[in-house]
Amino acid sequence: MKLPRTTWIILLIVFNIAIDQITKFIVRAEVVPGSQTPIIGDLFTLHNVENAGAFLGMGSDFHPTLRLILLLILPTVVLGYVVYYIIKNKSLDRFSLIGFCCIVGGGAANVYDRIVYGSVTDFFHIDLGGVFRTGIFNIADMSVMFGMGLLLYASFKGNKTKKEIA
């Protein structure tokens, strides 16, 4: 039995939200807030921090009204539009469709946290000895970044295909 396209879209978005929320639930329950636990030495560590802002805490010091608009209302409107777009646009390639679903799922999971908890729980950190270092992030952030990577890949793949046709 083949599921309809819209069902796959909804399932992929819900899967992204569920994985993120399950991991955050575990971290909130099992990891001491503010702690740092090595997973792979100091290269990959587990934390439990609450981020009242967006990426790397940006916006956490904004006025509450501005934070409400920029971190809740605007993202909700954009995510709603993206869902509408991917359901209506039947010409999207598979990579773009999955990429958009990952972005919506990750974004919705973080918006949910802001609504329910007033902040987003972040817990992973990577530090490759100064060569590469991340802020503290979560599964939703990874989902959004993976989705962006898929969109970039689809964009370049699409441009290459168009050039070969021309």
C-alpha positions as CSV (number, residue, x, y, z in Angstrom):
1,M,0.0,0.0,0.0
2,K,1.5,3.3,-1.1
3,L,0.8,6.3,1.2
4,P,-0.3,9.6,-0.3
5,R,2.3,12.3,-0.7
6,T,0.7,14.6,2.0
7,T,0.7,11.7,4.5
8,W,4.5,11.2,3.9
9,I,5.0,14.9,4.4
10,I,3.1,14.9,7.7
11,L,4.8,11.7,8.9
12,L,8.3,13.1,8.2
13,I,7.5,16.4,10.0
14,V,6.0,14.6,13.0
15,F,9.0,12.2,13.1
16,N,11.4,15.1,13.3
17,I,9.4,16.7,16.1
18,A,9.0,13.5,18.0
19,I,12.7,12.6,17.9
20,D,13.6,16.1,19.1
21,Q,11.1,16.1,21.9
22,I,12.0,12.6,23.1
23,T,15.7,13.6,23.4
24,K,14.9,16.8,25.1
25,F,12.6,15.0,27.6
26,I,15.4,12.6,28.4
27,V,18.0,15.4,28.8
28,R,15.6,17.4,31.1
29,A,15.0,14.3,33.2
30,E,18.5,12.8,33.3
31,V,21.1,15.5,32.8
32,V,21.9,18.0,35.5
33,P,21.2,21.6,34.3
34,G,24.4,23.4,33.5
35,S,26.5,20.3,33.6
36,Q,29.0,19.0,31.0
37,T,29.4,15.3,30.5
38,P,32.0,13.9,28.0
39,I,30.6,11.6,25.4
40,I,33.8,11.4,23.3
41,G,36.3,13.1,25.5
42,D,36.2,16.9,25.2
43,L,35.4,16.6,21.5
44,F,31.7,15.8,21.9
45,T,30.0,16.7,25.2
46,L,26.5,16.5,26.7
47,H,25.0,19.5,28.4
48,N,21.6,20.7,29.7
49,V,21.1,24.4,29.0
50,E,18.0,26.5,28.4
51,N,18.3,29.0,25.5
52,A,15.8,31.8,25.7
53,G,16.9,33.2,22.3
54,A,17.5,31.7,18.9
55,F,20.7,30.5,17.3
56,L,23.6,30.8,19.8
57,G,21.3,32.7,22.2
58,M,20.7,35.6,19.8
59,G,17.7,37.5,20.9
60,S,17.6,36.3,24.4
61,D,18.1,39.9,25.7
62,F,15.3,41.3,23.4
63,H,12.3,43.0,24.9
64,P,9.7,40.2,25.6
65,T,7.3,41.7,22.9
66,L,10.1,41.7,20.3
67,R,11.1,38.2,21.3
68,L,7.5,37.0,21.0
69,I,7.2,38.5,17.4
70,L,10.7,37.3,16.2
71,L,10.9,33.9,17.9
72,L,7.3,32.7,18.0
73,I,4.9,34.5,15.7
74,L,7.2,35.1,12.7
75,P,8.6,31.5,12.7
76,T,5.1,30.0,13.1
77,V,3.8,32.0,10.1
78,V,6.9,31.0,8.0
79,L,6.6,27.3,9.0
80,G,2.9,27.4,8.1
81,Y,3.7,28.9,4.7
82,V,6.4,26.3,4.0
83,V,4.0,23.4,4.9
84,Y,1.4,25.0,2.5
85,Y,4.1,25.4,-0.2
86,I,5.4,21.8,0.0
87,I,1.9,20.3,0.0
88,K,0.8,22.4,-3.0
89,N,4.0,22.3,-5.0
90,K,3.9,18.8,-6.6
91,S,7.0,19.5,-8.7
92,L,9.5,19.5,-5.8
93,D,12.2,16.9,-6.1
94,R,12.7,14.3,-3.3
95,F,15.7,16.0,-1.7
96,S,14.0,19.4,-1.5
97,L,10.8,17.9,-0.1
98,I,12.7,16.0,2.6
99,G,14.8,19.1,3.3
100,F,11.7,21.3,3.8
101,C,10.1,18.6,6.0
102,C,13.3,18.5,8.2
103,I,13.3,22.3,8.4
104,V,9.7,22.5,9.4
105,G,9.9,19.6,11.9
106,G,13.0,21.1,13.6
107,G,11.6,24.6,13.5
108,A,8.2,23.5,14.9
109,A,9.9,21.5,17.7
110,N,11.9,24.6,18.8
111,V,8.8,26.8,18.6
112,Y,6.9,24.3,20.7
113,D,9.6,24.5,23.4
114,R,9.4,28.3,23.4
115,I,5.6,28.2,23.8
116,V,5.6,25.4,26.5
117,Y,8.8,26.1,28.4
118,G,9.7,29.7,27.5
119,S,13.1,28.5,26.2
120,V,14.7,25.8,24.1
121,T,16.7,22.9,25.7
122,D,20.1,22.5,24.0
123,F,22.5,19.7,24.9
124,F,25.1,18.7,22.4
125,H,28.5,20.5,21.9
126,I,31.3,19.7,19.5
127,D,34.8,21.1,19.9
128,L,37.5,19.7,17.6
129,G,40.4,21.5,19.4
130,G,39.8,25.0,18.0
131,V,39.6,23.8,14.4
132,F,35.8,23.4,14.5
133,R,33.6,24.4,17.4
134,T,29.8,24.6,17.7
135,G,27.5,26.3,20.1
136,I,25.4,24.0,22.2
137,F,22.6,22.6,20.0
138,N,19.8,20.0,19.9
139,I,18.2,17.5,17.5
140,A,15.8,20.1,16.1
141,D,18.8,22.3,15.2
142,M,20.5,19.3,13.5
143,S,17.3,18.6,11.6
144,V,17.1,22.2,10.3
145,M,20.8,22.1,9.3
146,F,20.3,18.7,7.6
147,G,17.3,20.1,5.7
148,M,19.3,23.2,4.6
149,G,22.0,20.8,3.4
150,L,19.5,18.9,1.4
151,L,18.1,22.0,-0.2
152,L,21.5,23.2,-1.1
153,Y,22.3,19.8,-2.6
154,A,19.0,19.8,-4.6
155,S,19.7,23.3,-5.8
156,F,23.2,22.4,-7.1
157,K,21.9,19.1,-8.5
158,G,19.1,20.9,-10.2
159,N,21.4,23.5,-11.7
160,K,23.7,20.8,-13.0
161,T,20.8,19.0,-14.6
162,K,19.5,22.2,-16.3
163,K,22.9,22.9,-17.7
164,E,23.2,19.4,-19.1
165,I,19.8,19.8,-20.8
166,A,20.6,23.2,-22.3
